[in-house]
């Protein structure tokens, strides 16, 4: 698979583009983790930025069920909300929650992974919060994704496991075959399975709804894969934070990687645009635009 990649300047030095998604308005929405802000990039390519809070450290952003964007504020224990017009609000979580990944669940609520409180949380569009304790201590719940089975799936980075939580709060954990795999990003593939990255092992993983796990070693085991998103045409796209690449895994596990033009640009979140092209947030201040 060949691809064309260009980098688009986005922010001043130190802002830290991190999470990225396509909003209900068709624009790109990003978190700026170091600047404590949210950015929007529309069809004209010009970014617009809204400050959140100096120590908010927004990480992951996702479209919500209400036509707004919802995002985690890992620095001050809140779930943020921003309308497409730029109106900001927030839901306060218990101190020490450390929210990271967030996604809409099959029930229409927002589900988030709490890195530092050993919980998976649920927030309704009205701001009601429910916490579900995990049967593990210090697991560092990282990312979440709605599964094909009316459940939410999540990664436990330090517990070396992938978990499933039902809408009733019942939790099942699946230990990974590779020790020290340290899973982070997770997404529901179009093949009916969940795909995830193993930042510690330099591998990708696939887990079926009945818990069967397959691992795929990357060509560069030191690449430190970070985020992953489903390819609507099959397989998944992912970022290599340590390898400075964007990669693609086919449904059969075949992997192709694409070098980013700028060295050490720290690719993190990525999303598939309405036209099928790939956008990735580069923490050094740019967007990468990949056209397959």
Buried (B, 14 or more C-beta within 10 A) or exposed (E): EEBEBEBBEBBEEEBBBBBBBBBBBEBBBBBBBBBBBBBBBEEEEEBEBEEBBEEBBBBBBBBBBBEBBBBBBBBBBBBBBBBBEEEBEBBEBEEEBBBBBBBBBBBEBBBBBBBBBBBBBBBBBEEEBEBBEBEBEEBBBBBBBBBBBEBBBBBBBBBBBBBBBBBEEEBBBBBBEBEEBBBBBBBBBBBEBBBBBBBBBBBBBBBBBEEEBEBBBBEBEEBBBBBBBBBEEBBBBBBBBBBBBBBBBBBEEEBBBBEBEBEEBBBBBBBBBEEEBBBBBBBBBBBBBBEB
